[in-house]
Each structure stands twice: as C-alpha cells, then as structure tokens.
Amino acid sequence: MTHPSVHAENTPDKIAYRMAGSNLTLTYAELNARSNQAAQLFRARGLAIGGHIALLLENTLEFMVVCWAAQRAGLHYTAISRFLKADEIAFILADSGAKILVVSPTTLPGLAGATLPEHLEIFCTGDAPPGTTSWAQALAAHSPTPIPDETAGADMLYSSGTTGRPKGVKQILRGLPITTVNPLLKILACDMCGMDEHSVYLNPAPLYHAAPLRFTMLAGAIGATTIIMEKFEPEIFLQLIDQYRVTHTQCVPTMFVRLLKLPPETRAAANIASLKGAIHAAAPCPPDVKEAMIAWWGEILLEYYAGTEGNGVTIINSQDWLTHRGSVGRAVVGEVKILHPETAEPLPPGKTGNIFFAGGPVFEYHNNPTATAGARTQEGWSTLGDIGHLDAENYLYLTDRKAYTIISGGVNIYPQEAEDVLITHPAVMDAAVFGIPDPEMGERVHAVVQPLDPAAAGPALAAELIAHCQSKLANFKCPRTIDFDPELPRTPTGKLLKRLLKARYWPAPT
C-alpha cells in the first residue's frame, strides 16, 4: 500500500519509468513533482474531485504523469486509443464528459474533422498549435507541492468496441487515500507473480488499454522500475529483457505467437534468465501456443480472465494449466456461473453456456443503461459476453464470444477452435474464423488468414489449411472456404476486430 510520492521521499533518484526506444527516464522525484504540478493545474481549471479528463497519447513518459496526476486529484481519467477515427474519439470525449484532453503532436491530427464538445480544453505535450495550450508551459506555472485535498481517482476506460460502439466502465470513487492499491492487481502481480520494489517490469503494449495501464501504474505504486516499449517488436522485446534484467512482463497471446514465429536461432540466443513472471490475458491463448511458451520460458506464465468491467476474475498458474490444459483458471473474485443461452438456467460442469460472475463487484456502462441491463441477470450476476464451461474442479474454459458463434444448419459452432488450429500451422501468422451467408445452411464457416509469406497466398495454401483443420477437428467445425489478407485488423492489445472482417461478407443493415 504505497505510492510514487512515498518513493520520491525514500528513493528519489530511482528510475520509475524508462522509454525503451528514446531512453528518456522519469525518476520518482521527477514523477512526483510533475504529477503534483498537473494536479494543481487540474484544480486551477476547475476540476474538483469526481471531475473528468482524457488523454490521447502514444506511449510516452507524459502519459504516466497525466495518469498519476489524475489519480492523486480524485479524477476519472480516460485513455483513448490513438488509432480510433475522429468521430470515435469525439464520441468518447462527449460520452465521458471530459473537460480536459491531453494530446501530442503525433496524436493531434487524429482529431481533424471531429466535432468536439464545447468547453473542452486541449493541452499539447509538444509545440502547441492554435486551439491548444502548451502542456509544458501550463505545468511550469504551478507548484510541485501536493494539492490539499488529495484523494484517489480512477481510470474510466472504454471497451475495445470489438463488437460495436465502445462502452465506458465507470468506477465509483470512494474517497480512498492515494496510497490505496487495486487489490486484484496486488493479488495477480505481487502475491502470485512476486513483483515488488526490486522488480523490473517491461510493458510492451499500448498504455491506453486496461491491463497495460493498470499494471504499469501498479509498478509505480510499489516502487519498481518500468521499461515502456513505444511499440512491440518481438526481437527488441527479447533484447530488453536481457539488457535491463527484466523480472516481470505482461503480454497478450498475439505477442506470444509473434515471438514463437521468430527464427529458431533467434529464440535460442535470447537470454531470458532474469524473467520470474509473465502475466497474460486480453484474448484466449491457443493451447499449443501456451504450451510452447511454457516449454521456452519455463513455468512462469500466469493467466487471468477478466474484463475492463472488473466484475470477476479467474487465475491459473503454469503448473495448474499443465494439468488443466486450455483452462483460464478458477475464480478469485466472484463465482463463475454457466447459464443456458436461452433459458438462463444454471448448467452443470462440462456443459457449454454463457459465462456469468455472481457476487463480484458491480459495474455500470456510463450513459448506457440498456447495455448495463443486458449484461446482468435478475439475480445481479453479470457477464462479459463470453461462452465457456466449467470442469468438475471449477476450472473455467473459454469457448468463444457469444457474438461470434456460428449457427450452421441449426448447429452452434465456436470459431475459436478452428482459429487455434490454424494459428499453429507454420505458414500462418494470424487467422480469423467466422460465419458468412449460406443459402442452404444459413451460415458457413469461413476463414481469413494472414500468411507468414504473402507470396504463398492462394488456392493451394487454402486447401492445405482446410485439410490441416480437418485432421484436428470435426469437419463441420472447419472452414469450408479461406481468403487471405496481408494483415488482420486487431487492436494493439491483440483483440481481433472480427466485425470489420464480417462486414465484407454480410449485407449492410438497412
């Protein structure tokens, strides 16, 4: 239970955050002073406890300054993906009610053409063009001393929008001390993965997503040193582990896939001896991929299943995973319930249905009571929209997202099974499986594949991949047709934007 302000007193010269590419650093003393100045600025602009700011930034040191300032000023802070379109950014700004937006010269062009909310003040971390205020000059005008009414703020992040319009998950501010640490993150990172003030944490993912931001904030709270990658590159990732003797990291399955696709000699030469823990989540990990990562890195992988909503959590370590292959673990927050997709009756172990959490934290989607109600049962159990089953020991196994289920000839088909098989083929870099219109069956199973070698795309590879699937799965689960794409649409944290692929094959709604 601590905070960068505490480390600024005890270890002022220790590096809190280092950018991997530029090598720019923030000591704990510098982080404390600048986040104090920013908190003073927010108060001067009329943002009281419970107010709202947003940031549209690439991975930079200033990202952390803004978040820690909001955290100690009792504000909600919304990190926005810089890869969104202008109207999507404008929607989040309007929906969240943010009064301040912090941008950079790199991200500012993304606002071009957007209709922004009135009374939104935009600060720019570099040269401030007309219509914006210089962030550096504004900070310089304020004291580096703490504001008198410090209290813990919280992130208010928006779902990735993989199946539709993003939804904001608003946490209730409870007037807690700024030294309060998220208890779930403490369980995951500290209690189960061994992170402490001596750790070196490597963040390879965009900070505007929930897990990267929250784990990077936790590392600052406990006094660790964090290396922040500007962009994930598998070879550089391995080099950073060796260079900085990285002890902990947090990845997504697509990063594992890219690491495993490196040449064998590159992987063999990598020095990962310092790694003590690798946390992963955000998307289902193909079992063969995870097995290969454990064989390479050792039994240090810790997987969890949760969402931005924070309504429940399951956890599994490598040892338990090897005896429960494919599981995402047992519940540590809330109780997992599997409900029949039509009757909503609880299902016994081994039966597949909709995953709900009972007794977990309550959440709401900001300004969206319909979506909030749709995610809950009458008992108050809540769901993230996923499908799966429990085994006899209450280990949870994910099948797919409800929205991605293919119904072909009245049979439910879960495309994740075929995706997991396709991704293990040596010629495949990425794969998506979904249903497309079929006049006889209603839907037929189709795949879009990103080949490792673009020149290999064609009918011969498609036939080879279909045969590969049929050698592993029942034929009805396998794609009947395959198209190729140079790159599949994924968020930078690895979530597949399958709706964008499906839109190519389905008529637009009228």
C-alpha positions as CSV (number, residue, x, y, z in Angstrom):
1,M,0.0,0.0,0.0
2,T,2.2,2.8,-1.3
3,H,2.6,5.5,-3.9
4,P,5.1,7.3,-6.1
5,S,5.0,10.2,-3.6
6,V,6.4,7.8,-0.9
7,H,9.1,6.5,-3.2
8,A,10.0,10.2,-4.0
9,E,10.9,10.6,-0.4
10,N,12.7,7.3,0.1
11,T,14.3,6.6,-3.3
12,P,14.1,9.9,-5.1
13,D,16.7,9.2,-7.8
14,K,15.4,5.7,-8.6
15,I,14.0,5.4,-12.2
16,A,10.3,5.0,-12.1
17,Y,9.8,4.8,-15.9
18,R,12.2,4.5,-18.8
19,M,11.2,4.6,-22.5
20,A,12.8,1.7,-24.3
21,G,13.5,3.4,-27.6
22,S,14.4,7.0,-26.6
23,N,15.9,6.0,-23.3
24,L,14.2,9.0,-21.7
25,T,13.6,8.5,-18.0
26,L,11.5,9.7,-15.1
27,T,12.8,9.3,-11.5
28,Y,10.4,9.0,-8.7
29,A,11.2,12.6,-7.6
30,E,10.5,13.9,-11.1
31,L,7.3,11.9,-11.4
32,N,6.1,13.2,-8.0
33,A,6.9,16.8,-8.8
34,R,5.4,16.8,-12.3
35,S,2.2,14.9,-11.3
36,N,1.8,17.4,-8.4
37,Q,2.1,20.3,-10.9
38,A,-0.5,18.6,-13.1
39,A,-2.9,18.0,-10.2
40,Q,-2.5,21.7,-9.3
41,L,-3.3,22.6,-13.0
42,F,-6.4,20.4,-12.9
43,R,-7.7,22.2,-9.8
44,A,-6.9,25.6,-11.3
45,R,-9.0,24.7,-14.3
46,G,-12.0,23.9,-12.1
47,L,-11.8,20.1,-11.9
48,A,-12.9,19.1,-8.4
49,I,-12.9,15.6,-7.0
50,G,-15.0,13.4,-9.4
51,G,-14.1,15.5,-12.4
52,H,-13.0,14.0,-15.7
53,I,-10.0,14.3,-18.0
54,A,-8.9,12.3,-21.1
55,L,-5.6,11.7,-22.8
56,L,-4.9,10.8,-26.4
57,L,-1.2,9.9,-26.3
58,E,1.2,7.4,-27.7
59,N,3.4,5.5,-25.1
60,T,5.3,8.4,-23.5
61,L,6.6,9.4,-20.1
62,E,4.0,12.2,-20.1
63,F,1.3,9.5,-20.3
64,M,2.3,8.4,-16.8
65,V,2.5,12.0,-15.5
66,V,-1.1,12.7,-16.6
67,C,-2.5,9.5,-15.1
68,W,-0.7,9.9,-11.8
69,A,-1.9,13.5,-11.6
70,A,-5.5,12.5,-12.1
71,Q,-5.1,9.6,-9.6
72,R,-3.9,11.9,-6.8
73,A,-6.5,14.6,-7.7
74,G,-9.5,12.2,-7.3
75,L,-10.4,12.4,-11.0
76,H,-11.7,10.0,-13.6
77,Y,-9.2,9.6,-16.4
78,T,-10.0,8.1,-19.8
79,A,-7.1,7.0,-22.0
80,I,-8.2,6.9,-25.7
81,S,-6.7,4.8,-28.4
82,R,-4.8,7.0,-30.9
83,F,-5.8,4.5,-33.7
84,L,-9.5,5.4,-33.4
85,K,-11.2,7.6,-36.1
86,A,-12.0,11.2,-35.3
87,D,-15.8,10.5,-34.8
88,E,-15.0,7.6,-32.5
89,I,-12.7,9.9,-30.4
90,A,-15.3,12.6,-30.4
91,F,-18.0,10.1,-29.2
92,I,-15.8,9.0,-26.2
93,L,-15.0,12.7,-25.3
94,A,-18.7,13.6,-25.3
95,D,-19.9,10.5,-23.6
96,S,-17.3,10.7,-20.8
97,G,-17.8,14.4,-20.1
98,A,-14.1,15.1,-20.1
99,K,-13.2,18.8,-19.6
100,I,-9.5,18.5,-20.4
101,L,-7.8,16.5,-23.2
102,V,-4.0,16.0,-23.3
103,V,-2.6,15.2,-26.8
104,S,0.8,15.1,-28.5
105,P,1.9,16.4,-31.9
106,T,1.7,12.8,-33.1
107,T,-1.9,12.2,-32.0
108,L,-3.4,15.7,-32.5
109,P,-4.0,15.2,-36.3
110,G,-6.4,12.3,-35.3
111,L,-8.9,15.0,-34.2
112,A,-9.1,16.6,-37.6
113,G,-12.7,16.9,-38.6
114,A,-14.1,15.9,-35.3
115,T,-17.0,17.8,-33.7
116,L,-15.6,18.2,-30.1
117,P,-17.6,19.0,-27.0
118,E,-17.9,22.6,-26.0
119,H,-15.7,23.8,-23.2
120,L,-13.1,21.1,-23.8
121,E,-9.6,22.5,-23.3
122,I,-6.9,20.7,-25.3
123,F,-3.3,20.6,-24.0
124,C,-0.4,19.6,-26.3
125,T,2.7,18.0,-24.9
126,G,4.9,19.4,-27.8
127,D,4.7,22.6,-29.7
128,A,1.1,23.8,-29.2
129,P,-0.7,24.8,-32.4
130,P,-3.6,27.3,-32.4
131,G,-6.5,26.0,-30.5
132,T,-4.4,24.1,-28.0
133,T,-2.4,25.1,-24.8
134,S,1.2,24.1,-24.2
135,W,1.2,21.4,-21.5
136,A,4.8,22.1,-20.5
137,Q,4.1,25.9,-20.1
138,A,0.9,25.2,-18.2
139,L,2.7,22.9,-15.7
140,A,5.6,25.3,-15.2
141,A,3.1,27.8,-13.9
142,H,2.1,25.6,-11.0
143,S,3.7,24.4,-7.8
144,P,5.2,20.9,-7.4
145,T,3.6,20.6,-4.0
146,P,0.6,18.4,-3.3
147,I,-2.9,19.7,-3.6
148,P,-4.5,20.0,-0.2
149,D,-7.4,17.6,-1.0
150,E,-5.6,14.6,-2.4
151,T,-7.8,11.5,-2.8
152,A,-7.6,8.5,-5.1
153,G,-9.0,8.9,-8.6
154,A,-9.7,6.0,-11.1
155,D,-9.5,5.2,-14.7
156,M,-12.7,5.2,-16.7
157,L,-11.8,3.1,-19.8
158,Y,-13.9,2.2,-22.8
159,S,-14.3,-1.3,-24.1
160,S,-12.4,-2.0,-27.3
161,G,-15.5,-2.0,-29.3
162,T,-14.7,-5.3,-30.9
163,T,-18.5,-6.0,-31.4
164,G,-19.9,-2.5,-31.6
165,R,-19.7,1.0,-30.1
166,P,-17.3,1.2,-27.2
167,K,-18.8,1.4,-23.7
168,G,-17.3,3.3,-20.8
169,V,-16.8,1.5,-17.5
170,K,-17.1,3.9,-14.7
171,Q,-15.8,3.1,-11.2
172,I,-17.3,4.7,-8.1
173,L,-14.8,7.0,-6.4
174,R,-14.9,6.2,-2.7
175,G,-12.7,8.9,-1.2
176,L,-9.8,6.5,-0.6
177,P,-6.2,7.6,0.2
178,I,-4.0,8.0,-2.8
179,T,-1.8,5.1,-1.4
180,T,-4.6,2.6,-2.0
181,V,-3.6,-0.2,-4.4
182,N,-6.0,-2.1,-6.5
183,P,-6.4,-5.4,-4.5
184,L,-6.9,-7.6,-7.6
185,L,-3.7,-6.3,-9.2
186,K,-1.9,-6.8,-6.0
187,I,-3.0,-10.5,-5.9
188,L,-2.0,-11.0,-9.5
189,A,1.3,-9.2,-9.7
190,C,2.6,-9.2,-6.2
191,D,1.1,-12.2,-4.3
192,M,1.1,-14.6,-7.3
193,C,3.8,-13.3,-9.6
194,G,6.3,-11.9,-7.0
195,M,6.5,-8.3,-8.1
196,D,8.0,-5.9,-5.5
197,E,10.1,-2.7,-5.3
198,H,13.1,-4.6,-6.6
199,S,11.3,-5.7,-9.8
200,V,12.0,-4.5,-13.3
201,Y,8.7,-4.6,-15.3
202,L,8.6,-4.5,-19.1
203,N,5.4,-3.1,-20.7
204,P,5.2,-4.0,-24.4
205,A,1.6,-2.8,-25.0
206,P,-0.2,0.4,-25.6
207,L,-0.9,2.2,-22.3
208,Y,-4.5,3.2,-23.3
209,H,-5.7,-0.3,-22.7
210,A,-6.8,-1.6,-19.2
211,A,-4.2,-4.2,-18.4
212,P,-1.1,-2.3,-19.7
213,L,-2.1,0.9,-17.9
214,R,-3.1,-0.7,-14.7
215,F,-0.1,-2.9,-14.4
216,T,2.2,-0.1,-15.3
217,M,0.5,2.1,-12.6
218,L,0.9,-0.7,-10.1
219,A,4.6,-1.0,-10.8
220,G,4.9,2.7,-10.0
221,A,2.9,2.3,-6.9
222,I,5.1,-0.5,-5.4
223,G,8.3,1.3,-6.4
224,A,9.5,-0.9,-9.2
225,T,11.2,0.3,-12.4
226,T,9.2,0.0,-15.6
227,I,10.6,-0.1,-19.1
228,I,7.9,1.1,-21.6
229,M,8.1,0.0,-25.2
230,E,6.9,2.5,-27.7
231,K,5.8,-0.4,-29.9
232,F,6.0,-4.1,-29.6
233,E,8.7,-5.7,-31.7
234,P,9.5,-9.4,-30.7
235,E,13.3,-9.2,-31.2
236,I,13.6,-5.9,-29.4
237,F,11.4,-7.3,-26.6
238,L,13.8,-10.1,-26.0
239,Q,16.8,-7.8,-26.2
240,L,15.2,-5.5,-23.5
241,I,14.7,-8.5,-21.1
242,D,18.5,-9.2,-21.4
243,Q,19.6,-5.5,-21.3
244,Y,17.6,-4.5,-18.2
245,R,17.4,-7.8,-16.5
246,V,13.6,-7.7,-16.7
247,T,11.9,-9.7,-14.0
248,H,8.2,-9.4,-15.0
249,T,6.1,-8.6,-18.0
250,Q,2.6,-8.7,-19.2
251,C,1.7,-9.9,-22.7
252,V,-1.2,-10.9,-24.9
253,P,-1.4,-14.1,-27.0
254,T,-0.6,-12.4,-30.3
255,M,2.7,-11.4,-28.8
256,F,3.4,-15.0,-27.9
257,V,2.6,-16.0,-31.5
258,R,5.0,-13.4,-32.9
259,L,7.7,-14.5,-30.5
260,L,7.3,-18.1,-31.5
261,K,7.4,-17.3,-35.2
262,L,10.9,-15.8,-34.8
263,P,13.7,-17.9,-36.3
264,P,14.8,-20.8,-34.0
265,E,18.3,-19.4,-33.7
266,T,17.0,-16.0,-32.5
267,R,14.9,-17.6,-29.8
268,A,17.8,-19.9,-28.8
269,A,20.1,-16.9,-28.4
270,A,17.7,-14.9,-26.2
271,N,18.8,-14.5,-22.6
272,I,15.6,-14.6,-20.6
273,A,17.1,-16.0,-17.4
274,S,16.0,-12.9,-15.3
275,L,12.3,-13.4,-16.0
276,K,10.3,-14.5,-13.0
277,G,6.8,-13.9,-14.1
278,A,4.8,-13.3,-17.3
279,I,1.2,-12.4,-16.9
280,H,-1.1,-12.8,-19.9
281,A,-4.8,-12.2,-20.7
282,A,-6.9,-10.0,-23.1
283,A,-7.7,-12.8,-25.5
284,P,-7.9,-16.6,-25.5
285,C,-4.4,-18.2,-25.9
286,P,-4.3,-21.2,-28.2
287,P,-3.2,-24.2,-26.0
288,D,-0.4,-25.2,-28.4
289,V,1.0,-21.6,-28.3
290,K,0.9,-21.5,-24.5
291,E,2.4,-25.0,-24.2
292,A,5.3,-23.8,-26.4
293,M,5.8,-20.7,-24.4
294,I,6.0,-22.7,-21.1
295,A,8.5,-25.0,-22.7
296,W,10.6,-22.0,-23.7
297,W,10.2,-19.6,-20.7
298,G,9.5,-22.2,-18.0
299,E,6.6,-22.4,-15.6
300,I,6.4,-18.7,-15.0
301,L,3.2,-17.8,-17.0
302,L,0.3,-16.6,-15.0
303,E,-3.0,-16.2,-16.9
304,Y,-6.2,-14.5,-15.8
305,Y,-9.6,-14.0,-17.3
306,A,-11.3,-10.6,-16.6
307,G,-12.5,-7.5,-18.3
308,T,-12.3,-3.8,-18.0
309,E,-15.6,-4.1,-16.1
310,G,-13.8,-5.8,-13.2
311,N,-16.9,-7.9,-12.4
312,G,-15.0,-11.1,-11.7
313,V,-11.6,-12.8,-12.2
314,T,-10.2,-16.2,-12.7
315,I,-6.5,-17.1,-12.4
316,I,-4.3,-20.0,-13.3
317,N,-0.6,-20.6,-13.0
318,S,1.5,-22.7,-15.3
319,Q,1.6,-25.7,-13.1
320,D,-2.2,-25.9,-12.8
321,W,-2.6,-25.1,-16.5
322,L,-0.4,-28.1,-17.5
323,T,-2.9,-30.4,-15.7
324,H,-5.9,-28.4,-16.9
325,R,-4.8,-27.7,-20.4
326,G,-6.7,-24.8,-22.0
327,S,-8.3,-23.5,-18.8
328,V,-8.2,-19.9,-17.7
329,G,-8.4,-20.9,-14.0
330,R,-10.6,-20.7,-11.1
331,A,-12.4,-17.7,-9.7
332,V,-10.6,-15.5,-7.2
333,V,-13.1,-12.6,-7.5
334,G,-16.8,-13.6,-7.8
335,E,-18.2,-17.1,-8.5
336,V,-18.4,-18.4,-12.1
337,K,-21.9,-19.5,-13.3
338,I,-22.6,-21.1,-16.6
339,L,-26.1,-20.3,-17.8
340,H,-28.1,-21.9,-20.6
341,P,-28.1,-19.4,-23.6
342,E,-31.9,-19.5,-24.0
343,T,-33.4,-20.3,-20.6
344,A,-30.6,-18.7,-18.4
345,E,-30.8,-21.8,-16.2
346,P,-27.5,-22.8,-14.5
347,L,-25.7,-25.6,-16.3
348,P,-23.7,-28.5,-14.7
349,P,-19.9,-29.0,-15.2
350,G,-19.0,-29.9,-18.8
351,K,-21.9,-28.1,-20.4
352,T,-21.2,-25.0,-22.5
353,G,-23.1,-21.8,-21.9
354,N,-22.9,-18.1,-21.2
355,I,-20.3,-17.2,-18.6
356,F,-21.5,-15.0,-15.7
357,F,-20.0,-13.9,-12.4
358,A,-22.0,-14.0,-9.2
359,G,-21.1,-11.9,-6.1
360,G,-18.4,-9.9,-7.9
361,P,-18.0,-6.1,-8.0
362,V,-20.9,-4.2,-9.6
363,F,-20.2,-2.1,-12.7
364,E,-22.2,0.0,-15.0
365,Y,-21.7,1.2,-18.5
366,H,-21.6,5.0,-18.5
367,N,-24.7,6.6,-20.0
368,N,-25.8,3.2,-21.3
369,P,-28.4,1.7,-19.0
370,T,-29.6,-0.7,-21.8
371,A,-26.1,-2.2,-22.1
372,T,-25.8,-2.4,-18.4
373,A,-29.1,-4.2,-18.0
374,G,-28.3,-6.5,-20.9
375,A,-25.1,-7.7,-19.0
376,R,-27.0,-8.7,-15.9
377,T,-29.5,-11.3,-14.7
378,Q,-32.3,-10.7,-12.3
379,E,-30.0,-12.0,-9.6
380,G,-27.4,-9.4,-10.3
381,W,-25.0,-11.8,-12.0
382,S,-23.0,-10.1,-14.8
383,T,-21.3,-11.2,-18.0
384,L,-18.6,-10.0,-20.4
385,G,-20.4,-11.8,-23.3
386,D,-18.2,-14.9,-23.4
387,I,-19.1,-18.6,-23.7
388,G,-17.4,-21.5,-21.9
389,H,-17.8,-24.3,-19.4
390,L,-16.5,-25.4,-16.0
391,D,-15.0,-28.8,-15.2
392,A,-15.6,-30.8,-12.1
393,E,-13.0,-28.8,-10.2
394,N,-14.5,-25.5,-11.2
395,Y,-11.7,-24.6,-13.7
396,L,-13.1,-22.4,-16.4
397,Y,-12.6,-23.0,-20.1
398,L,-13.4,-20.3,-22.7
399,T,-15.1,-21.3,-25.9
400,D,-15.7,-18.0,-27.7
401,R,-17.6,-14.8,-27.6
402,K,-21.3,-15.1,-27.8
403,A,-21.4,-12.6,-30.7
404,Y,-19.0,-14.8,-32.8
405,T,-21.0,-18.1,-32.5
406,I,-21.7,-19.5,-36.0
407,I,-25.1,-21.2,-36.4
408,S,-24.9,-23.5,-39.4
409,G,-27.8,-25.8,-40.1
410,G,-29.0,-25.2,-36.6
411,V,-25.7,-26.3,-35.0
412,N,-23.7,-23.9,-32.9
413,I,-20.0,-23.7,-34.0
414,Y,-17.4,-21.8,-31.9
415,P,-14.8,-20.5,-34.3
416,Q,-12.0,-20.2,-31.7
417,E,-11.4,-23.9,-32.1
418,A,-10.5,-23.6,-35.8
419,E,-8.6,-20.4,-35.1
420,D,-6.4,-22.2,-32.5
421,V,-5.7,-25.0,-35.1
422,L,-4.9,-22.6,-38.0
423,I,-2.5,-20.4,-36.0
424,T,-0.3,-23.4,-35.2
425,H,0.3,-24.1,-38.9
426,P,3.9,-22.9,-39.9
427,A,2.6,-21.0,-42.9
428,V,0.1,-18.9,-40.8
429,M,0.8,-15.6,-39.0
430,D,-2.8,-14.9,-38.0
431,A,-6.2,-16.2,-38.6
432,A,-9.9,-15.3,-38.1
433,V,-12.8,-17.7,-38.5
434,F,-16.5,-16.6,-38.7
435,G,-19.8,-17.3,-40.4
436,I,-20.7,-15.9,-43.7
437,P,-24.1,-16.2,-45.5
438,D,-25.0,-19.6,-47.0
439,P,-28.3,-20.1,-48.8
440,E,-28.7,-23.7,-47.6
441,M,-27.2,-23.7,-44.1
442,G,-27.8,-20.2,-43.0
443,E,-24.1,-19.6,-42.3
444,R,-21.0,-21.4,-43.4
445,V,-17.6,-21.5,-41.7
446,H,-15.2,-19.2,-43.4
447,A,-11.6,-18.1,-42.5
448,V,-9.4,-15.1,-43.4
449,V,-5.8,-15.9,-43.0
450,Q,-2.7,-13.7,-42.8
451,P,0.1,-15.9,-44.3
452,L,3.6,-15.7,-42.9
453,D,4.8,-15.4,-46.5
454,P,2.4,-13.2,-48.5
455,A,3.6,-14.8,-51.7
456,A,2.2,-18.2,-50.5
457,A,-1.4,-17.0,-50.5
458,G,-3.6,-18.9,-53.0
459,P,-5.8,-21.9,-53.6
460,A,-3.0,-24.4,-52.8
461,L,-2.4,-23.0,-49.3
462,A,-6.1,-22.7,-48.7
463,A,-6.6,-26.4,-49.5
464,E,-3.7,-27.3,-47.3
465,L,-5.0,-25.3,-44.3
466,I,-8.5,-26.7,-44.7
467,A,-7.0,-30.2,-44.7
468,H,-4.9,-29.3,-41.6
469,C,-8.1,-28.3,-39.8
470,Q,-9.9,-31.4,-40.8
471,S,-7.1,-33.5,-39.4
472,K,-7.6,-32.0,-36.0
473,L,-11.3,-31.2,-35.8
474,A,-14.6,-32.5,-36.9
475,N,-15.3,-31.3,-40.4
476,F,-18.3,-29.2,-39.6
477,K,-16.1,-27.1,-37.3
478,C,-13.6,-26.4,-40.1
479,P,-13.6,-23.6,-42.7
480,R,-15.1,-24.5,-46.0
481,T,-13.5,-21.5,-47.7
482,I,-10.5,-19.4,-47.0
483,D,-9.5,-15.9,-48.1
484,F,-6.1,-14.3,-47.5
485,D,-5.3,-10.8,-46.1
486,P,-1.9,-9.1,-45.7
487,E,-2.8,-8.2,-42.1
488,L,-5.9,-8.9,-39.9
489,P,-7.5,-6.0,-38.0
490,R,-6.5,-6.3,-34.4
491,T,-6.3,-3.8,-31.6
492,P,-2.7,-3.2,-30.4
493,T,-3.5,-5.4,-27.4
494,G,-4.4,-8.3,-29.6
495,K,-8.2,-8.3,-29.7
496,L,-9.4,-9.3,-33.2
497,L,-11.9,-6.8,-34.7
498,K,-13.8,-9.6,-36.4
499,R,-16.8,-7.3,-37.1
500,L,-14.7,-5.5,-39.6
501,L,-13.9,-8.8,-41.4
502,K,-17.5,-10.0,-41.3
503,A,-18.7,-6.7,-42.8
504,R,-17.1,-7.7,-46.1
505,Y,-19.4,-10.6,-46.5
506,W,-22.6,-9.6,-44.8
507,P,-25.0,-7.0,-46.3
508,A,-25.1,-3.7,-44.5
509,P,-28.1,-3.4,-42.1
510,T,-31.0,-1.4,-43.6
